[in-house]
Amino acid sequence: MGQIIPYIVNGVSVGGQYALIAIGYTLVYGILRLINFAHGDVFMVAGLVMVYTTTALPLYISLPLVLIATVVLGFTIERVAYKPLRTAPRMSVMISAIGVSYLIQNLAFYITGGVPQPVTKPIPWISNNVELFGGSTKMVTLVTPVLTIALVFVLVYLINHTKIGMAMRAAAKDFETAQLMGIKINSVISMTFVIGSFLAAIGSILYFTNYPSVAITSGGMPGLKAFVAAVFGGIGSIPGAVVGAFIIGLCEEIIKGLGYTTFSDAFTFALLIVVLCVKPTGLFGEKVTDKV
Amino acid sequence: MKMNKKKTIFTAGVLLVLFAVCVLLDLTLPSYHIAVTVIKKATVYALVAVSMNLLNGFTGLFSLGQAGFMLLGAYTYGVLTIPDEKKATVYQYFENGGLPFSFTNIFGGIFGDKVGTVVGMLIALLIGGMLAALFAFLIGLPVLRLKSDYLAIATLGFAEILKAFFQWNGLGPITNGSNLLKSYPTFNKATPYVLLAGAMIALIVLLINSTYGRAFKAIRDDEVAAEAMGINLAKHKRLSFIISSFFAGIGGGLMAMYMGTIAAAPFKSALTYEILLIVVIGGIGSITGSVLASFLYIFSSEWLLRGLDSGTFLGINAPAVFKNGFRMAVFSVIIMVIVLFFRKGIMGDKELPDLLDKRPKSRKKKEAAGK
């Protein structure tokens, strides 16, 4: 039992990081009905920017810079690649998302030369080692869940009690009617990408503190898993995405703890297929009926 | 009627000329020449792209599991054809690894070495395809009930699960775990690839022009209307999924031949994305487009734009800009431009014979005006 505790702690931490990415998926899907395949790559870019800026600049400049750069990237992707396709079939938008993901990865490959960039100057405090239950772990493992929960509370408040939040809820409920009611749909959509990218950047800073380097493919897997978490929790629902992410993070680390590391990724996708077949609306999702 | 005859002759002519060029290149150039490599790789990609187009373009099922089915085909081919005498070196980390038989040796014993090897290779390819089809059937039972993007993500997940299984050491005695499979027989020349992939693509074309093909298109255009016309949705979707996977499996086997070694790593989701983008460049719903786009894509990425990666391009020498990775960066920008501004791709939904039609729209307008 004592041996499994570090894995559980780790699982909660990884879950928190997935949750921060998953919110980006769930917000965008809620409004645009689009799987933003590029979101995982935005997460990776945030990691790369962190590596580059922290080595060159002091912390109080580099960290805000990471957040700003990621938000700008997310905003630009939406404006350039998704906005022109607003009236196109859903498949075209999804293909565009895949194209953007491909483009970001190839650009990152060109810039980094395809070499994983080592995290040379990890952020102080959160990368310190702490003793916990007889094992040693990094401070970030403890910080992540707390920070995640705090951010989720802020976000839920934002969505339930502010004007832009109300607009987002309206757009998610009925895109066209929201437009008719005078909601500036484009700024609402941009806002969801800004929030999503901002949270992904924070998730990225926390995630890569635990890793020695950032590779151009580092974003793919966490991205897909966060998406699975969003589906598991019921896509479009923020609490659902968070709960789903924590469950997936925990399961994954426990599977690793049991010695089946090869299958930790496979498990996530198996869970996805089971959830989609048994309860496609997820844990907290609303039931949607298709009309002819 | 006259037009149809003309079209048939035109199509046959174009295909014959292309085939003759391929044979000629094979006879005059050594098999390691870049032209031969490009033809080999492009035909493999063309087959997989067409199989994906059958599903995504003609049936309207947005599936991203192609890499998984290719993986199945590739591994089946490799495992079945590694000759008995080479098994000890290939499976060096697994004692007595590999199957207790090898198609290369069995058919080599029956038909003699040369013919037997080829027969063994073809049968292994076929079995790879059938295994992929079987998996498609099983996976399709739950997954095909899902709608567009959920289907995409579920099939993508399935491909990742397969990849994990093939890298698992528990299956090591057969799949060689995370080590390479190698030393299996391959074709050196380009012609066999062209013949094989060409035959497969011809089969797909026949299928698309049959009643089944028309049913697929009806489902793509409007599911509810198709169902109202008496098309069994579940049956046809399953059929399309299984057939597409069968050809993807065979494509995977050919890919294994082309690469010379098999590992699970190259069959990642990026491969599926690459093929999907080829289909988009060629035009969703056009077989000719997919084939054309595969050749263009492989030709430019393997040959034409090589210079972008190695310092000199079009005589401009700028190693600082033209460094490793620039080629793919330029490529992805082109792809984004096509995705955003030329959504129909090169061919739209036209095929090779349709090129003979001269501006059908304006002619129709004239006829309408004349009446």
Chai-1 contact restraints between the chains, C-beta under 6 A:
chainA,res_idxA,chainB,res_idxB,connection_type,confidence,min_distance_angstrom,max_distance_angstrom,comment,restraint_id
A,I35,B,D149,contact,1.0,0.0,6.0,A-B,restraint_1
A,P84,B,L340,contact,1.0,0.0,6.0,A-B,restraint_2
A,M91,B,F62,contact,1.0,0.0,6.0,A-B,restraint_3
A,S92,B,R343,contact,1.0,0.0,6.0,A-B,restraint_4
A,I95,B,V280,contact,1.0,0.0,6.0,A-B,restraint_5
A,I95,B,V339,contact,1.0,0.0,6.0,A-B,restraint_6
A,S96,B,V339,contact,1.0,0.0,6.0,A-B,restraint_7
A,I98,B,Y273,contact,1.0,0.0,6.0,A-B,restraint_8
A,G99,B,I335,contact,1.0,0.0,6.0,A-B,restraint_9
A,G99,B,M336,contact,1.0,0.0,6.0,A-B,restraint_10
A,G99,B,V339,contact,1.0,0.0,6.0,A-B,restraint_11
A,Y102,B,Y273,contact,1.0,0.0,6.0,A-B,restraint_12
A,Y102,B,S332,contact,1.0,0.0,6.0,A-B,restraint_13
A,L103,B,S332,contact,1.0,0.0,6.0,A-B,restraint_14
A,L103,B,M336,contact,1.0,0.0,6.0,A-B,restraint_15
A,N106,B,M328,contact,1.0,0.0,6.0,A-B,restraint_16
A,N106,B,A329,contact,1.0,0.0,6.0,A-B,restraint_17
A,N106,B,S332,contact,1.0,0.0,6.0,A-B,restraint_18
A,L107,B,A329,contact,1.0,0.0,6.0,A-B,restraint_19
A,F109,B,G325,contact,1.0,0.0,6.0,A-B,restraint_20
A,Y110,B,G325,contact,1.0,0.0,6.0,A-B,restraint_21
A,Y110,B,F326,contact,1.0,0.0,6.0,A-B,restraint_22
A,Y110,B,A329,contact,1.0,0.0,6.0,A-B,restraint_23
A,G113,B,N324,contact,1.0,0.0,6.0,A-B,restraint_24
A,T262,B,A164,contact,1.0,0.0,6.0,A-B,restraint_25
A,T262,B,Q167,contact,1.0,0.0,6.0,A-B,restraint_26
A,T262,B,W168,contact,1.0,0.0,6.0,A-B,restraint_27
A,F263,B,A164,contact,1.0,0.0,6.0,A-B,restraint_28
A,D265,B,A164,contact,1.0,0.0,6.0,A-B,restraint_29
A,A266,B,I161,contact,1.0,0.0,6.0,A-B,restraint_30
A,A266,B,A164,contact,1.0,0.0,6.0,A-B,restraint_31
A,F269,B,G157,contact,1.0,0.0,6.0,A-B,restraint_32
A,F269,B,E160,contact,1.0,0.0,6.0,A-B,restraint_33
A,F269,B,I161,contact,1.0,0.0,6.0,A-B,restraint_34
A,L272,B,G157,contact,1.0,0.0,6.0,A-B,restraint_35
A,I273,B,A154,contact,1.0,0.0,6.0,A-B,restraint_36
A,I273,B,G157,contact,1.0,0.0,6.0,A-B,restraint_37
A,L276,B,L146,contact,1.0,0.0,6.0,A-B,restraint_38
A,L276,B,Y150,contact,1.0,0.0,6.0,A-B,restraint_39
A,L276,B,A154,contact,1.0,0.0,6.0,A-B,restraint_40
A,C277,B,P142,contact,1.0,0.0,6.0,A-B,restraint_41
A,V292,B,V224,contact,1.0,0.0,6.0,A-B,restraint_42
